[in-house]
Amino acid sequence: MGDPHVAALMAAFAVALKARTQQLTDQDVEDMRVKAEELLLKDHPAYPVIVRFSTMYEMERRNPEALALLGDELERGVRLAVSPPEPKLPFRSDIDG
């Protein structure tokens, strides 16, 4: 079986997509939050991103434009948590510019 935190991260990606396409329900957000609390350590980089989305959702759930932006932010935050950008190599100007 894979890493248990993958279910929480996949739930976050699904919520992000639903937020951007105006298909999000209160239950989707609650399920994502519960999975994050159960499966992610509090110091996991995606945890604060998920909690922030859940909190902001309560204030913006009737605003489709704000939800779309929050969905984009959630997806970016989880992507960065899963695979942070590689540092540029100062001696490889042919690759990094």
PyMOL commands that set and color helices and strands:
alter all, ss='L'
color gray80, all
select helices_A, chain A and resi 5-20+26-39+47-60+64-82+93-96
alter helices_A, ss='H'
color red, helices_A
deselect
rebuild
show_as cartoon
